[in-house]
Amino acid sequence: MGRSGALTLWQQIMLDVFAPPIITAIWWLFSAGWSGLLGTSESDVVKSWRRPAMWTVLAVCYILMFGITAYAYFFRHR
């Protein structure tokens, strides 16, 4: 016997859409603070890796969120 999730499908999709940008913004702030704390925030090397890393974090968050939702809906809902 399966147990229903805490959120409905539409609530989960809304969470999947809005949570990754918030998580990425928090990561961006932490990475900026850390590089500022280390004194490397003006370094060209640090500036060159933060932007691609931000897009990577955002993409991974979206893949994970929608993957978990798809798994819960298609495989756990049976």
PyMOL commands that set and color helices and strands:
alter all, ss='L'
color gray80, all
select helices_A, chain A and resi 9-38+44-74
alter helices_A, ss='H'
color red, helices_A
deselect
rebuild
show_as cartoon
